[in-house]
Amino acid sequence: MATYRFSAIVLENYAGFFTASLIDDDEAPAAFGTSEAEVLNQLKDYLDWRYQIDPWHQPSDIADPRLVYIRVAVKPEYQIDDRAYPCDESIVLRIPCVHGRSLRSAGGTLVCTLPTLGHKFYYYEPGRLKELVTHYVSDNLRGQSPRDLTRFLQPKSAVLKEIVLHGNRREIHESFSPSLEVLGQVAEPLGDKRLRKRFSKAWERDREVADLVRRIREERSNVLIVGETGCGKTSVMIESVRLIERQPDRSTEVQVSGSVKFIHRHWMTSGARLIAGMQYLGMWQERCEKLIGEISEINGFLCFDNLLELINTGSSDVTDSLANFFLPYLQRGELKMVAEATPSELDACRRLLPGFVDMFQILNIDQFSSRQAITVLHRLAGNLSRNSKIRMAQEVPASIHRLFHRFQPYLAFPGRSVAFINELFERAQRSHQTQIAESDVIEQFVRHTGLPELFLRDDQPLNYDDVLNQFKNQVIGQEAACAAASRIVTTIKSGLNDPNRPFGVLLFCGPTGVGKTEMARALSRYIFGHGEQELVSDRLIQIDLSEFAGWGAAHRMLTGPDGEPSELIKRVRKQPFCVILLDEIEKADADVFDVMLSVFDEGRLTDRFGRVTTFRSAVIIMTSNLGADKLQTVGFETSGKPSYSREAMNFFRPEFFNRIDSVIQFNSLNREMMRDIAIKELREIANREGILRFGLKLEWADNLIDHLVNKGFDQRYGARPLQRTIESLIIAPLARRLLDNPEYRNTSLKLSVSDDKLIISA
């Protein structure tokens, strides 16, 4: 049988009465009596009861506690009509302090508690104890009147006593389970340790946690926690429940065979879990009635991480939703609830079912400052380092914050940065690393975003001319388009892009087959093509807007046939770092243009249910053939130059056109450009897997290039006829030749043309 020791301070006043309280235990009540033995026995009885219902209750954090008195001069104040009038003289208080070494902190951390003020602090230098006590006492008693300060005058006596508790702290009958059949099927106890481990701690959220504890425990109010996604709403809820369920509360006790059993009163579930498996009419309503009965029986709270889901679940009509079913129970006080929502989801709830939201008190969770965010990342890294024995360089948390703040400023901290830092440690463990450096952070951020490393490092320069030449080599004959793409690249690299808009919104105008789609691919490869190879293809999202014409086009663009988000929304949510190519924008319905206004202007799209999709890490490119029908050709070399920009300006409404960053006019292709494109296509064929696998090298004669241009040049249709010519004249015959001659290995193949036929010489 184990022995546990607890320190208590016993105070005697001048009337002969005694009070006693446990050191470093804010949850424990104070004992009051006429003798020292009486108050100590009261505390011992409390501890016996406490460890029956909560065998994991933590003992004091102070090792070898010592009691000292420190004199602190406090200047009282009078408050009259909201104005403070300091007194001329100070009152000297002798404050009892209990200090010692901290058991829960690493290194030589010291801890001190001020029992009469209920304050506790940590420090490192023993010589600064008096200075720190003076600071905290002055801060806590600021604004007190002389009468208020009499509560803190020195007692007649104060002594430290030890309470010894014998017993097995972990003696608890797990076999006991109250009749909570439905709760056990569709919900999880929020105070359970296994559930808490799945979420990060509520660091830097002490004020919000204390506020939620007060509203739940004292006011027993329905509370809606409102904050941006990732700001820590669920962590605040879990930490509040942990503190509440550590408090002695007879409503959570049940006597079974003479033993006291503890019941969790706060249960987490979701709308999807409540209706799962309910196939027939009235089944989920019956389940919810039983659920409400069980949660009411234990005087508990139902907790949801998404209030909007209750409005969307149960039926397509909000009048038959889960939220509308729960509403009368909330109004009568038969059901208590804690839920979460983002600000946009809250607006949607108010619009769809106003009376439901009115049942809740709103607790706002503000976003972290940069200092708080970095502090949280440091504390998380410290925990992970202790558990994994992997060290993290001191600058890593600040580096993570810098990257997320620069390239995803719309995300609330800690949010995805917590998952990011957890993945850093998991990768380090798999690769048997002993330390995580800043280079590991950059490497992982490249994998996640596809951004090139030079975008993430301020010490690596980027030359505009180099970028421009790289685009020119990929897209032939389109100087203006290559310059526009280069400007986007250099703006992102310099960090001068508007954080509240997409990286760029471009309109490519010109005839078909001149490189508009290829320019989008080239931009996608340059900006987002540096992550994991299987994800690179996801960086270009191509949508044919001719499919979004006619009635209901805007709805179809946002919502799929099953009511879930559309393919565009799903892909952007999965990978926000992408190039979105909206082909043939002029063929879309006018309602689609209205939907895109908020995307171009604010970089975000909100559906009717308040679900937000962010486009601020994307480049949006629209293509249009407006004006191509006015293209005039006179002879073989002459090309007209219609004003595509003017045609686009005349077609789109001013509010839509003004939100486009650049309108890029693509030129028609001439014979010289076609020669360059033909050579580029042949080089790409030479690098295909079927050629490289056998060590083959392709060479070609000039007459082949001339023949391809003569056969494939069509000013109206651009480069696409050339690609078809290459497919039929070169790729198909070359494939047959390689299959007929498997002995071709590690050799050069010379390609030429004669009488419209490909000649292949080994």
N, C-alpha and C positions, 0 to 999 in steps of 0.2 A: 504494500500500500504506500503510495507516494505521499510526501509531505510538501506542502506549499506554504510559503511565508509571504505575508503582506504587511506593508508598513502603513501605520495610521497615525495621524496627529490628533492629540487630545487637547482641547482648549478648555480652561476653566475661567468663567467670568466672575466679577466681584459679587454677584448674588449667590454664588455657590453652585451654579449649574454647570454641567459639562456637555460639550459637543465633541463629536469625533467624526473624522472623514478619512477615507482611504487616500493615500498619496497617489497621484497620477492616475486617477480613475474618475473622470467626469460623470460617468453613468451612475455611479453608486450614490445612494442617498446619504445624507448626514444623519448621524445618530444623536439623540438628545436624552439626557437623564440627569439624575442627582448624584451619580458617582462615576468614577472612572471605569470600574468593572462593568457597570450597567451598560454604558455606551459601547464598550468593546464587545460585550456579548451580543448586542444588537447587530454590530457589523459582522460578527462571526456567523450569526444566524442568516444574515443576508447573503454572505458568501456561500454558505451551504446550499441555500436555495438557488443562487445564481448558477452554480456548477451542476445542479441537477438539470436545469433547462438549457444551459449553454455550456457544454463541457469544453468548448474551445475558447472560452473567455481568456483574454490575455492578462497576465499578471502585470505588476508594475514594471516600468521601464528603467527604474533607478536602482543601481547596485550600490550597496553600502551607503544608504542615505544618511545625511547629517543635517541637523537643525541649527540654523544660525539666525540672529537678528541683524537687520541692516537698517540704519537710520536714513530716512528719506524726508526731505523738506518739501511739502506740497503747499502751493498757494491756492486757497479756495477762491471761488467766484460766486457772485450772486447773479441770477438771471432775472431781468425785469424787461418785459415786453420784447423778448427775443434779443436783448442786448446783454452782454456780459460785463460785470463790474468786478474786477479783481480786488481782493482784500490787500491791505497794506502789509500785513504780516503773514508769514508762513506757519503752517502747523507741522511739527516734526512727528512723523510716525515711525514706530519701530515695527518693521514688517518681518514676520517669520518666513524664512526661506528654507526649503528642503532641497539639497543639491547632492549630486553624486555622478557616477559614471553611467552612461547610457548603455543598456544591454542590446538595444535593437539597431544601433547605428554603428557603422564601421569605424575603425581607427580609435583615436582617443577622444571621441566626442563626449562632452559633458552635458548634463541636463539639470535644469533647476525648475522647481515648481513653487508658485506662490499660493498657498492654500486659501488664504483669506480673500484673494482676488480671483481665484480660479484660472490662473494664467500659467503657462508652461513655455520654456524656451530652451534652445540648445546653444552651446558655445564651445570654444576650443581652448581659450586661454584662461586658466584659473584666476589670474590676477585681475581679470576684467569683470568678475562676478558683481562687485559692488556697483561698478559703473552701469552694467546692464540692468541690474535690479532697479537702480534709480531711474533709468530711462523708461523701463516698462511700467513701473508704478506711476511715474509722472504722466505717462501717456494714458494709462487706464483711468486715472483719477482726475484728469483734466476736466474743468467745468463743474466740479462738485462744490456744493455749498459747505460751510463749516458744519452744519448739522449732518449732512450726508457723510462727511469724513469721520464723524464719531463712530461709525460702524467699523472703522479700520484701526481704532486705537488699540494699544497693546493690551492683551488679555492679562488676567491675574497670573496665569501660568500656561505654558505650552510644552508638551513633551511628545517625543516620538515613541510609539509602542509597536510591538510586533504581534501580529495575529497568525497563529499556526493552524493550518487546515489539513486534515488527514483525509485521504480518499483517492479514488481513481477518477481523474478528470474525464476520462473518455468512457465512463460507465454510462451507457445510454441504450435503451432497448429499441433497436432499429426495427424490430418486428412490429411495433405499434404503428398503425396507420389509421387515421380517422376515416370516416366514410366520405371520401372525396373522390368518388369513382370517375365522374366526368372531368373534374379538374385534372386528375392524374392522366387522363387520356389526351386532353387537348391543350394542356398548359404545363409550365415548369415553374417550380418555386424560385422566385427571383433572389431570395436570400441564400440559395444553395451555392456552396463553394464551387461545384463543378460548372455551374452557369457563369459565376463571376469570373472564372479563369478565361472565358472566351472573350472578355472585353478588357480594354485598358482601364487603368484606374482614373479616378476623377481628379487628377492633379490640377492645381491652380483653380479649383472650382469650389472652394470651401464656402464661400458666401451663398452660391446657388444651392449647394447641398443642404446647408443649414436652413435656408428658406423652404426648400421642399420638405425637409423633415418636419418643420413647424406646421406646414399646411396639411400634411398627412396625419401626423400624430396628434397634434393639438386641435386643429380645426376640422379634421376629417373631411376635407374638401376634395372635390374632383379637380384634378390639376392637369393642364395641358402644357407640356414643355415645348417651347417654340424656339427654334434656332436653325441655322443653315445645316445642310447635310455635312456630317463629319465634325461638328463642333463639340460633340461629347454629351449629347442629350441622354443616351442610354447609360453611359458611365455615371452621370449624375443620378439617374434613377436607381441604379444598382447600389451605389454607395449610400444613398439615402436609406434604402431598404435595409442595408447591412447595419447601419447605425440604429435604425428603429427597432429591428429585431434583436438587437443586443440589450435593449432596455427591458427592465422587468415589467411585465404586463400580464396580469392574471387572466386576461381574455384569451391568451395564447396557451394557457395551461390546461391539461386534462389529467385527471387522476385515474390511473389504470393499475389495478393490483397494488395500490399503495404507492406507486411511483408517479412522479410528475413528468408529463410528456410535453414536448414543445411542438407547436403547429406553425408552419409557415403561413403567413397571412397575405402575402403579396405574390401573385401568380402572373407570369408573362405568357401571352398567347398572341394569336393573330387571326385576322378574319378568315384567311385560307384554312387554317387548322380547325376553326369552328365549324366550317361547312364541309370539310373533307369527308368523303364517303356518304354524304347525305343525298340520296338519289331521288327520293320521292317527296311529294308535296307535304310540307309541315314537319319534316324530319329535323331540319336544322333548328327550327323554332322550338321544338320539344327539347332538343339538346341544350339550347341556350337557357330555357326555363330551369332545367335541372342545374345548369352551371350557376345561374344567379342564386338559386336556393342554397347551393353548397358554399358559395363565397360569402353569402349573407350569414350563414350559420356560424362561420368562423370569424365574422366581423372583419372580412378582408377586403382587398383591393384587386381588381383586374387591371393588368398593365398591358398596353399595346404600344408597339414601336412605330405605328403609322395610323393616325386617326382617320386619314382620308380613305384608307383601305376599308374601313367599316362602312363608309358611304357607298363605295364601289362594289361591295361584296353582298351577295344574297339575291340580287336581281339587277336587271338593267335599269330599273326604275328606282329612284332613291326612296320612294314611299314603301318599298318592300325590301329595303336594305337592312343589314345588321344594325346600323346606326339608328334607324327609325324604330327598330324593334327594342333596342336598349333605352330609347328616349323616355318612355313613361316610367321605367324603373329608376332612372336617374332623377326624374322629377319628384318621385315619391321618396327618394332617399333609400330605396331598397338595394341599390347597386352603387358601389364606389369605384372610381376608375382613375387611372393615371395613364396618359397617352402622350405621344410625341407628334410633332408636325413641323414642317418648314414654313416660313412666312407665306410662300406662294400656295402651299397646301392649305394653310389656314384660310386664306382668301377664298379658295375654291370651296372649302367646307362651309364657310359663311354664305356663299352664293347658292350652294346646292341644298343645304339643310340648316338654315340659320339657328333654329331653336336648339339643335344639338350642341353647337359650339357654346351657346349661352350657358350651358350647364357646367362649364369649366372655368376655373381660375387660370389665368395665363401667367406662366413663369418664363420669362425671356432669358435665353442663354446668349450672351454677347460673344462676338468673335474675339479670339486671343489677340493681344498685341504681339509684336515681334519678340519682345523680351519673354513674355509668357510662353509663346510657342517654343522658343529655343530651350527654355527651362524644362518644359514637359519632355522634349526630345532627349535632353540630358538625363532626366530621371528615368525615362524608359530605357535608354541605353545602359544606365547604371544597373538596373534590374537585370537586363538581359546579360550583361557582362558577368555579373555575380553567378547567374544560373548556368552559363555556358563556359565560363572561364576564357572567354574571348575578349580581348581588350579592344576598345574603340578609341581612335585618336581623338584628342580634345576638340579639334576643329570640325569633326564630322557632323554633329547635330546642326551647327550653324550653316554648314555647306548644304545639308538637306533642306533646311528652311530657305536658303537663298535660291536653290533651284526650283522648288515648288512655288515660292513667292514670285519668281520671275516668269516662269513658263506656265504655271497654272494658278494665277492669283485669285481666280474665282472659287477655288476650293477653300473651305474652312479648315483651320488647324484644330486639332492634330490630324483628324481625318485620314486620308490616304498615306500621309507621311508615317503613320504608325505601322500600317501594313508594309510600307517600303522598308522601314528600319528592321522589322521582324524578318523580312525576306533577306536582308543583308546578313543577319546572323545565321539564318538557315543555310544560305549559300556558303558562308564561311565554315560552318560545321561540316557540310558535305565535302568541302575541299580541304579540310583539316588545317584551316588558317588559325593563327593565334592572335591576329590583330586585323582590324578593319581600318583602312586608310581612306583618305579623300578620293584617291583614284578608284577605289571600289565603288564609292557612291556614284561617281561619274559614269563608270562602266555600266552599272545597273540602270541609271537614268537613261542612258542611250538605249538599252534593251527595251525599256518601257515605252519610250517616246519615239524612237527612231531618229531623233535629232543627231546630227553629227557632233563629235566631241568638241570641235572647234567652236560650236555655238555655246557650249557649257563652260569653256575656259576663257577667261578674259585675257590670259597671257598669250593666247594664240591669235595672230593677226589674220585678217581675211582681205584679200585684194579684189577690188571690184572687177578689174579687167580679167583676172583669172576666172572669176565666176561667169562673166559675160562670154568668154571664149569657150568655156565648157558647155554652156547652153547652145552657142552657135554650132558647135560640132555635132550636137544632137538634133537640132531643129534647123534645117537648111533654109536660108533665104528670108528669115523673119527677124530682122534686126530689132524692130520695135517690141516684139513679144519677148525676145531674149533680154532686152534692156529692162522691161517691166518685171520679169522674173528675177533678174539680178538685183533690182531695187528692193524687192520683197526680202530676198535672202540677206542683204546687207542691213536692212532695217531690223530684222529679227536678231541678227548677230549683235548689233549695237544696243539692243534693248530699248529702242525708240518707238516700237510699235505701240499703238493704243491698247492698253490691257483690257478695255471694255468693248472691244470689237474683234472680229476675226483678224487673222494675220494679214489678209488681203481679200478684196472683192473685185474680181476682174471680169470684164466682158470681152470675149474674143469674137470679133466680127470678120467675116470673110467667106469666100467660096469654099465649097467642100473639097477635102483632100489636100489642103495646103499646110497642115501641121497643127491644127488647134488642139486635137486630142493628144498628139505626140508631145506638145508643149506642156500639157497638164501632167502627162506621165513623167516627163523630164523633171518638172518641178517637184513632183511627189518623190521621185528617186533621190533628188539632191537634199531636200529638207527632211524627209521622214524615212528614208530608205536605209537606215544604219542600225536598226535593231535586229531582233531575231528574224532569221530569213523566212520562217513560215508565216510571220506576221507582216512582212513587207507588202504582200499583195493586198492586204486590208487597208493600206494607207491611201489608196485611190478608190473613192466611192463614186461610181458612175451611174447617174440616173437619167433615163431618157424621158424628158418632160412631155414628149408627145403622148405618153401614156396617161398624163394628168390633164386631159382636156375634157370639157363637158361638165355636167352637173355633178357636184360632190367631189370634185377633184382635190380641193384643199383638205377635206376630211380624209380622203384616201392617202394623201401624202403624209398625214400624221398618224393615222390609225389603220391597222390591218383588218382583214375581214373578220378575224376572231375577237376584235375589240382591243387587242394588245397593240403596243406601239408598232409603227410601220418599220419596214426594213431599213429605211434611212435613219430613223431615230435609234433603232437598236444598234446599228453599226457605229454611229457617232458616239453613243453612250459607251459602247465597248472600247472604242479607240478614238478619243477626241483629237489626237494628233494625226490629221489626214488632209488630203486634198479632195474636195467635193466637186465633181464635174457634173454640171447640170446641162445636158445636151439639148440643143434646140429649144432654148428658153422661150422663144416667141410662140411656140405651139401650146404652151400651158394655158390653163384657164386663168382669167383675171383674178380669181380668188386666191390662186397660188401666189401671185405677186404680192397680195396683201399679207399672206402668211410670211413671206420672205422679208418683209420690211423690218420686223423686229430682229430677224437673224442678221441682216446686213448692218443694222444700226446699233444693236445692243449685244449681238453675239449670243443670243439665247432665244429659246422657243418654249413657250408654256402652253400645254394643252388645257382642255376644259376642266381637267381634274387637278390642275396645279402642278403637274409633273414637269420639271424643267430639264431641257436638254441644252447643253452649252456648246457653242460653236467658236469660242474664242481662241482655241488652239488649232483652228482649221484655216486653210486657204480655200476660198470659194471661187470657182471659175464657171462662168456661163459661156456657152457657145451659141452663135446665131448666124444664120445665113441671110439675114435681112439685107436686101440690096443686091444679092447675087443674081437675081433675075434681070438686073439692069446692066449686067456685064456684057460689053460689046467686044467682039473680036473681029479685026479686020486683017486678013492675011494670017500668016503663021506666027509671026513674032510680035504683033501688035496686041496690046491688051488695054482695055479701058480700065479706069480706076474710079468706080462709083464710090460715093461717100457713105461707107457703112456706118460710121459714127452718126452722121446726120439721120440716116434711116432709123437707127436705134433710138435716137432722141425723139424722133417723130412718133415712133411706135409705143414706147413706154411712157407711163405717166411721170410727171416731173418728180414727185416724191420718191418714186422707185429709181429713176435714172440718177438722181442726186446722191443716192447712197452707194453708188458704184465708184470704187477708187479710180479705176482706169478703164477706158474703152480702147482696146488694142485692135488695130486694123491689120489683118493678115493679107499679104500680097499674093497675087497670082504667081504661079511658078513659070519660069522661062526654061529654055533648053539647058543653060549652064547650071541652073539649080538642079535640074533633073539629072544631069551627069553626076553631081555631087551626091544626090540622094541614091542613085544607082550604086555608086561605089560604097556608100554607107551600108546599103542593104547587103551587098556581097560580103562586106567585112563581118556583118552580123551572122551571115550564113556560115562563114569560116569559123566562127566561135561556137557553133551549135554542138550539142553533146555528141551527135552521130559522127562528126568530123574529129573532134578532139579525142574521143575515146580510142580511136585507132591510130592516133598520131599523124593524121593527114594534114597537109597544108594546101590551101587553095590559092592558085594564081589565075589571073585572067588577062586576056588580050584587050587592047583598046577597041578593036572592032566589036567585041562583045558589049562594051559600054555603049558604043554608038548605036548598035542594033537595039539594045534595050530602050534607049531614049527614043529612037524612031518608032518603035512599036508601042511604047507605053506612054508617050507624051500626049496629054489631052488637057488643054488649058482650062476647060470648063470643069473637068472632074479631078484635076490636081494629080496627086501622086498615087492614088488608088489604082488606076489602070496600070501603072508601072509595077506595082506590087503583084497584080494579077499576072502580068507578063513574066515576071521573075518566077512566080510559082509554076507556071506552065512550061516555060522555056528552060529553066535551070533546075529547080528543086526536084520536080518529078523525074526528069531523065537522070539526074545525078543519083537519086535514090535507087533507081533500077540498076544503074551501073555498079553501085557499091554492093547491092545484094547479089548481083551476078558474079562479082569478083571478090569473094571474101579474102583473097590473098593480099588485097591492098592494105598494107600496114606501114606506118612510118615512112611515107613517101609524099611527093608533091604531085598534085593534079593540076594540069594547065587547062583552063576553060577558054574556048573560042567559039566562033559561030561560022557556019557555012551553009548557004542555001536554007536559011531559017531553021537550021538544026544545030543543036549543041554538040560541039566536038570536045571530048574529054581525052587528054593525053596524060599517061602516067609517066 
